Amino acid sequence: MQVIEIETSIGQDLMIQAKVEDVEDIVNAKIRDELSKKITKALDEMAYVDMEHNEELNRFDIKASLVLCSTTDMSSSIAMMAKIMHDKLLSEDDIGEILEPLMESKGGF
């Protein structure tokens, strides 16, 4: 699993010339374009595909998922996992060891 992030910008001249009601569409279009490029690259590099042969229909069924969340969502999820582990009486050291890969690199989340 990997996190796909973008950092981009929009020229000030474009934003100034845009109608107020169009600004959100311009920003969303920029985000969509940049994310689409990254998603396509990630799919091209994907090493594993969940695919099963459906003998009944003589087809291959392919499954894929895309998880969208903010870094705040990820932090909340890590905090919830830590609480569950704490409730299961794991030590702070054990919890830290388990969650460390998630916290070091969001690519592991």
JOURVEN-V851884 format. One record per residue. N is the residue number from 1. PHI is phi in radians with two decimals (none if undefined). PSI is psi as a letter, one per 20 degrees, with the letter a starting at -180 (NA if undefined). NEAR is the number of other C-alpha atoms within 12 Angstrom. Layout:
# JOURVEN-V851884
n=N phi=PHI psi=PSI near=NEAR
n=N phi=PHI psi=PSI near=NEAR
This chain:
# JOURVEN-V851884
n=1 phi=none psi=q near=21
n=2 phi=-2.47 psi=q near=22
n=3 phi=-1.67 psi=p near=22
n=4 phi=-1.89 psi=o near=27
n=5 phi=-2.13 psi=q near=21
n=6 phi=-2.28 psi=q near=16
n=7 phi=-2.34 psi=p near=12
n=8 phi=-2.58 psi=a near=15
n=9 phi=-2.61 psi=r near=17
n=10 phi=-2.19 psi=p near=20
n=11 phi=-1.06 psi=q near=13
n=12 phi=-1.04 psi=h near=10
n=13 phi=-1.06 psi=h near=9
n=14 phi=-1.14 psi=g near=16
n=15 phi=-1.18 psi=h near=18
n=16 phi=-1.20 psi=h near=13
n=17 phi=-1.32 psi=h near=14
n=18 phi=-1.27 psi=q near=17
n=19 phi=-1.22 psi=q near=12
n=20 phi=-0.94 psi=g near=13
n=21 phi=-1.23 psi=i near=11
n=22 phi=-1.68 psi=i near=15
n=23 phi=-1.04 psi=g near=18
n=24 phi=-1.06 psi=g near=15
n=25 phi=-1.12 psi=h near=15
n=26 phi=-1.12 psi=g near=22
n=27 phi=-1.13 psi=g near=21
n=28 phi=-1.09 psi=h near=17
n=29 phi=-1.12 psi=g near=17
n=30 phi=-1.09 psi=g near=21
n=31 phi=-1.09 psi=g near=22
n=32 phi=-1.02 psi=g near=18
n=33 phi=-1.08 psi=g near=18
n=34 phi=-1.18 psi=g near=21
n=35 phi=-1.13 psi=h near=21
n=36 phi=-1.03 psi=g near=18
n=37 phi=-1.07 psi=g near=17
n=38 phi=-1.19 psi=h near=20
n=39 phi=-1.11 psi=g near=24
n=40 phi=-1.04 psi=g near=16
n=41 phi=-1.10 psi=g near=14
n=42 phi=-1.10 psi=g near=20
n=43 phi=-1.15 psi=h near=19
n=44 phi=-1.12 psi=h near=12
n=45 phi=-1.62 psi=i near=13
n=46 phi=-1.07 psi=p near=14
n=47 phi=-1.56 psi=i near=9
n=48 phi=-2.27 psi=p near=13
n=49 phi=-2.15 psi=p near=16
n=50 phi=-1.46 psi=n near=13
n=51 phi=-2.35 psi=p near=12
n=52 phi=-2.25 psi=q near=14
n=53 phi=-1.45 psi=p near=13
n=54 phi=-1.77 psi=n near=11
n=55 phi=-1.13 psi=h near=9
n=56 phi=-1.04 psi=g near=9
n=57 phi=-1.75 psi=i near=9
n=58 phi=0.95 psi=l near=9
n=59 phi=-2.43 psi=r near=11
n=60 phi=-1.91 psi=p near=14
n=61 phi=-1.59 psi=p near=15
n=62 phi=-2.00 psi=p near=13
n=63 phi=-2.12 psi=p near=12
n=64 phi=-2.61 psi=q near=13
n=65 phi=-2.32 psi=q near=12
n=66 phi=-2.25 psi=p near=14
n=67 phi=-1.86 psi=p near=14
n=68 phi=-1.97 psi=p near=17
n=69 phi=-2.75 psi=r near=17
n=70 phi=-1.65 psi=r near=15
n=71 phi=-1.11 psi=h near=19
n=72 phi=-1.13 psi=g near=12
n=73 phi=-1.05 psi=g near=15
n=74 phi=-1.13 psi=g near=22
n=75 phi=-1.08 psi=g near=18
n=76 phi=-1.11 psi=g near=15
n=77 phi=-1.12 psi=g near=20
n=78 phi=-1.11 psi=g near=26
n=79 phi=-1.10 psi=g near=19
n=80 phi=-1.13 psi=g near=16
n=81 phi=-1.09 psi=g near=23
n=82 phi=-1.09 psi=g near=27
n=83 phi=-1.11 psi=g near=19
n=84 phi=-1.07 psi=g near=16
n=85 phi=-1.14 psi=h near=21
n=86 phi=-1.10 psi=g near=18
n=87 phi=-1.11 psi=h near=13
n=88 phi=-1.51 psi=j near=13
n=89 phi=1.25 psi=k near=13
n=90 phi=-1.32 psi=q near=17
n=91 phi=-1.30 psi=r near=16
n=92 phi=-1.06 psi=h near=18
n=93 phi=-1.11 psi=g near=14
n=94 phi=-1.11 psi=g near=15
n=95 phi=-1.08 psi=g near=25
n=96 phi=-1.06 psi=g near=21
n=97 phi=-1.13 psi=h near=16
n=98 phi=-1.23 psi=g near=21
n=99 phi=-1.52 psi=i near=25
n=100 phi=-0.94 psi=g near=19
n=101 phi=-1.07 psi=h near=15
n=102 phi=-1.24 psi=h near=25
n=103 phi=-1.43 psi=h near=23
n=104 phi=-1.20 psi=g near=14
n=105 phi=-2.49 psi=p near=15
n=106 phi=-1.13 psi=i near=24
n=107 phi=-1.11 psi=i near=16
n=108 phi=-1.57 psi=i near=17
n=109 phi=-1.47 psi=NA near=26
